């Protein structure tokens, strides 16, 4: 059961990271798209996203797994395996949440919490 939960957590983190990178690529493409015709820009953009997304997802998956393994080894002696997974998950989602909040609303978590 713990293995399935861990895989689901890793998959979720990888999807969120891959989207951030593909969104950055999309921004670059849209900036350059004004120099191209809409049909050409769309075709090029779609091809670039597909060509980048699959390898990127594979790379982020490997990196995330290694980070999780390292954090579990580090926290295993102190907290235990389950608590280590929970701590890693909360930390990873907190970082990703802050990145998305900054990207979409130009706010950090602290700013958003204390903003009226």
C-alpha positions in Angstrom: 0.0 0.0 0.0 2.8 2.4 0.9 4.5 1.7 -2.4 1.3 2.7 -4.4 0.9 5.9 -2.4 4.5 6.8 -3.0 4.2 6.2 -6.7 1.0 8.3 -6.8 2.8 11.1 -5.0 5.8 10.9 -7.3 3.6 10.9 -10.4 1.7 14.0 -9.1 4.9 15.9 -8.4 6.3 15.0 -11.8 3.2 16.2 -13.6 3.3 19.5 -11.8 7.0 20.0 -12.6 6.6 18.9 -16.2 3.7 21.4 -16.6 5.9 24.2 -15.2 8.6 23.5 -17.7 6.2 23.1 -20.6 4.5 26.4 -19.6 7.8 28.1 -19.8 8.4 26.7 -23.2 5.0 27.8 -24.3 5.7 31.3 -23.2 8.9 31.3 -25.2 7.0 30.0 -28.2 4.3 32.6 -27.9 6.8 35.4 -27.7 8.4 34.2 -31.0 5.0 33.3 -32.6 4.4 36.9 -33.7 7.2 36.4 -36.1 5.5 33.4 -37.7 2.1 32.7 -39.2 -0.4 31.3 -36.7 -0.6 27.9 -38.4 3.2 27.5 -38.5 3.6 28.8 -34.9 0.9 26.4 -33.6 2.5 23.4 -35.4 6.0 24.2 -34.2 4.8 24.9 -30.6 2.9 21.6 -30.4 5.9 19.7 -31.8 8.3 21.3 -29.3 6.0 20.6 -26.4 5.7 16.9 -27.3 9.4 16.6 -27.9 10.2 18.2 -24.6 7.4 16.8 -22.4 8.2 13.1 -22.7 11.9 13.2 -22.0 11.3 15.9 -19.4 8.8 13.7 -17.6 11.3 10.9 -17.6 14.1 13.0 -16.2 12.0 14.7 -13.5 10.7 11.2 -12.5 14.2 9.9 -12.0 15.3 13.1 -10.1 12.3 13.1 -7.9 12.7 9.4 -7.1 16.4 10.0 -6.1 15.5 12.9 -4.0 12.7 10.9 -2.3 15.1 8.0 -1.7 17.7 10.3 -0.2 15.1 12.1 2.0 13.7 8.7 3.2 17.2 7.5 4.1 17.9 10.7 6.0 14.6 10.8 7.8 14.2 7.0 8.3 16.4 6.9 11.5 14.7 10.0 12.9 11.1 9.8 11.9 10.4 6.4 10.3 9.5 5.7 6.7 5.9 6.8 6.7 6.6 10.1 8.4 9.5 10.6 6.1 7.2 10.2 3.1 4.7 12.6 4.6 7.4 15.2 5.3 8.9 14.9 1.8 5.4 15.2 0.2 4.5 18.2 2.3 7.8 19.9 1.5 7.6 19.1 -2.2 4.0 20.3 -2.5 4.8 23.5 -0.5 7.6 24.3 -2.9 5.4 23.6 -6.0 2.5 25.5 -4.5 4.7 28.5 -4.0 6.0 28.3 -7.5 2.5 28.1 -9.0 1.3 30.9 -6.8 4.2 33.1 -7.9 3.6 32.2 -11.5 -0.1 32.7 -11.6 -0.6 35.5 -9.1 2.9 37.0 -8.6 2.6 36.3 -4.9 4.6 34.2 -2.5 2.8 32.1 0.2 3.7 34.5 3.0 2.3 37.4 0.9 -0.8 35.6 0.0 -1.5 34.5 3.6 -1.2 38.0 5.1 -2.7 39.9 2.2 -6.1 41.4 2.8 
